Amino acid sequence: METVQSGISLVTALQCPVCGKIYDMHVQQTYATCCQQPLFAQYTPHLDKQLLSGRTPSLWRYRELLPVLDARNIVSLGEGWTPLLPLTAVSRRTGVSVSLKDESRNPTGSFKARGISVAVSKAKELGIKHCIMPSAGNAGGALSAYCARAGIRATVIMPELTPKTLQEECRMYGATLILVPGLLDACGLLARQLAEQTGGFDMSTLKEPYRLEGKKTMGYEIAEQRNWKLPDVIIYPTGGGTGLIGMWKAFREMQQLGWIEGPLPRMVIVQTENCAPMIQLFKLGKIAEEFRAIRTRAFGLAVPNPFAKDMMQEVLQQSDGTALTVTEEELEAGMEEIATAEGLLLCPEGSATYMGLKKLIEKAWVHPGEEILLFNTGSWFKYC
Ligand SMILES: Cc1ncc(COP(=O)(O)O)c(C=O)c1O
């Protein structure tokens, strides 16, 4: 075992967020099997935010609030600290103040780099030699890249209809790629079986605790880049929900640290009509037994049965948020509108947040003068 340097991370425990049961953070954990929920890393809530000034422009600037104990285990390609861009033409047209967190600037072209950088760093620290992951596309590319850099073996399982660029990306980084018919749930099943057979570690969304920690840094960045004042509304393109739950965790942590004050943003889940289990849950109180998803261009949102659905529902309730869908045609229209109006190419998931905003304005759920944050979670170029 490598020597552990002290003072880098303020992590104290891994805990079930429902019943509070503590799990040993010095061995690899999956999820809170006691309550069938994701595990939450807990931190000592004492850190002066002035320490951040002048630090590296990557998510590792928040290293005390991340779980890696020894800095030598950090596997980084320069992820995080993505720009927060005002959408001036959209703001003028809509009368609300709209900005966009452009996550396409991350290594491997998507926000998946955040969660995977932290999870692979922690896997390295815990001596894991083989990571296995089901992926709709972007996470698989990120896992392949970070495992290549860490010297860890990677196996990625993707739906066979995933765009060729994303498949090729995994192969280029030297990962083993397995294609299966169907959507992400079919890939998840195979990942579990493979992990049992090979002893590899299953990195499925929220079934290991540290991708969430990486994604939560979006919440820290939004606060820091806005001078510690959060927007009124955040519209997030939601699949497995790591980003939504992660940002909410970050906001709660920052409240405890005394870094932010005042009301938290109203959180909005956007999905596509072809796969909208969270909208069913939000509107009807449950996801129908016979729920079936259809393929969508926004493949990152095609998660028919998200493991953390209850926790996402809780975020909507606690934040006074909402959930809504957009159509495949609206995704296309949104990409064109933002490209011509703002000079930005959005991925279909990013476009969903913009089209979601238009619907919320129509419904008067968003009010004139409010500050709205949209997300572009990936690069348009990966979808060609
Ligand atoms: C581009 C893109 N946006 C959004 C999502 C959904 O992310 P989350 O798991 O945080 O809900 C994904 C997940 O694959 C994605 O690739």
The ligand as an SDF file (V2000), in Angstrom:
LIG
                    3D

 16 16  0  0  0  0  0  0  0  0999 V2000
  -23.9070   14.6000  -23.1620 C   0  0  0  0  0  0  0  0  0  0  0  0
  -24.6330   14.0620  -21.9710 C   0  0  0  0  0  0  0  0  0  0  0  0
  -25.4940   14.8640  -21.3180 N   0  0  0  0  0  0  0  0  0  0  0  0
  -26.1770   14.4310  -20.2310 C   0  0  0  0  0  0  0  0  0  0  0  0
  -26.0150   13.1350  -19.7420 C   0  0  0  0  0  0  0  0  0  0  0  0
  -26.7760   12.7180  -18.5050 C   0  0  0  0  0  0  0  0  0  0  0  0
  -25.9690   12.8730  -17.3960 O   0  0  0  0  0  0  0  0  0  0  0  0
  -26.3490   12.4250  -15.9050 P   0  0  0  0  0  0  0  0  0  0  0  0
  -25.9200   10.9920  -15.7610 O   0  0  0  0  0  0  0  0  0  0  0  0
  -25.5840   13.3220  -15.0060 O   0  0  0  0  0  0  0  0  0  0  0  0
  -27.8220   12.5650  -15.7490 O   0  0  0  0  0  0  0  0  0  0  0  0
  -25.1050   12.2680  -20.3810 C   0  0  0  0  0  0  0  0  0  0  0  0
  -24.8920   10.9060  -19.8760 C   0  0  0  0  0  0  0  0  0  0  0  0
  -24.4580   10.0070  -20.5810 O   0  0  0  0  0  0  0  0  0  0  0  0
  -24.3890   12.7440  -21.5190 C   0  0  0  0  0  0  0  0  0  0  0  0
  -23.5100   11.9740  -22.1660 O   0  0  0  0  0  0  0  0  0  0  0  0
  1  2  1  0
  2  3  1  0
  2 15  2  0
  3  4  2  0
  4  5  1  0
  5  6  1  0
  5 12  2  0
  6  7  1  0
  7  8  1  0
  8  9  2  0
  8 10  1  0
  8 11  1  0
 12 13  1  0
 12 15  1  0
 13 14  2  0
 15 16  1  0
M  END
$$$$
